[in-house]
Every structure is written in structure tokens, then in C-alpha cells.
């Protein structure tokens, strides 16, 4: 399912680790926002990995799951487009 993951991580080292992790799951569309196509299992996995990286007292990660109708209603002003291509293929 189409998932938007955004983060606000206070410390540079943790922020870099979060970004590198999310690059393996989706496409960065803004500095701290990724668009991903995740199964329920992948969402659970990335959530577990993120909780292991961040400081739960100072950092914030938000995951928004959007169904197809919601994805069609996304409005983008300026450059960019909604990520529709898969980030990885299983052969």
C-alpha cells in the first residue's frame, strides 16, 4: 500500500541512519519525506527498524497509509510527481 513516511530526528547521526534505512524502502520526495509502496509485513519491519534507530523521547516518525483513492487525490504544486514506480523488484 502507498505509504508516506516523514521524520523529524534531532541528532545528525540518527537522522542519517533513518534516511539510509528509508532509501531502501522508497523514494525520497522531500528532505525528510519518503513515498513507499509497502506490504503490511514491510511496514511492520520498517517500523521495528525505525524504533531501533530513533530516540523515542526526542524524535518523531509518522507513517501515513493511503488507499488508491487517496493517492489519486494527491495534489503536487511545483516540481515532482507521485511515486508510482516500484522501488525494487523480486525476481
C-alpha positions in Angstrom: 0.0 0.0 0.0 1.2 3.5 -0.8 2.8 4.9 2.4 4.2 8.3 3.2 6.9 8.3 5.9 8.1 11.5 7.4 10.5 12.1 10.2 11.9 14.7 12.5 15.1 13.5 14.1 17.1 15.8 16.3 20.6 14.3 16.1 22.5 14.3 12.8 23.9 10.7 13.1 20.5 9.2 13.8 18.9 11.3 11.1 21.4 9.9 8.6 20.7 6.4 9.7 16.9 6.9 9.3 17.3 8.4 5.8 19.6 5.5 4.7 17.1 2.9 6.0 14.2 4.6 4.3 16.1 4.8 1.0 15.9 1.0 0.9 12.1 1.1 1.1 11.0 4.0 -1.0 11.8 7.3 -2.8 12.8 10.5 -1.1 10.4 13.2 -2.3 11.4 15.9 0.2 14.3 16.2 2.7 12.5 14.2 5.4 9.6 12.6 3.5 9.6 9.3 1.6 7.0 7.7 -0.6 7.0 3.9 -0.3 4.9 1.0 -1.6 4.9 -1.3 1.4 3.1 -4.5 2.3 1.7 -4.9 5.8 4.8 -7.0 6.7 7.2 -4.5 5.2 5.5 -1.7 7.3 5.9 -3.8 10.4 9.6 -4.4 9.6 10.4 -0.8 8.8 8.6 0.3 11.9 10.6 -2.0 14.1 13.8 -0.9 12.5 12.9 2.8 12.9 12.1 2.4 16.5 15.5 0.9 17.0 17.2 3.9 15.4 15.4 6.9 16.9 15.2 8.3 20.3 11.6 7.8 21.3 11.8 10.8 23.7 13.0 13.4 21.2 12.4 12.2 17.6 9.3 11.6 15.6 8.4 9.3 12.6 5.0 9.3 11.0 3.7 6.7 8.6 0.6 7.5 6.6 -1.1 4.7 4.6 -3.1 5.8 1.6 -5.5 3.7 -0.4 -5.7 4.1 -4.2 -8.5 6.7 -4.0 -6.4 8.9 -1.6 -3.4 8.5 -3.9 -5.4 9.8 -6.8 -6.3 12.9 -4.8 -2.7 13.9 -4.1 -2.1 17.4 -5.3 1.5 18.5 -6.1 2.3 22.1 -6.7 5.7 22.8 -8.4 8.1 20.1 -9.4 7.7 16.4 -8.6 5.2 13.7 -9.1 3.7 10.9 -7.1 5.9 7.9 -6.9 4.2 5.1 -8.9 7.2 3.0 -10.0 8.2 0.2 -7.6 11.5 0.9 -5.8 12.5 -2.8 -6.1 11.6 -5.9 -8.0 11.6 -9.5 -6.8 12.7 -12.0 -9.4 
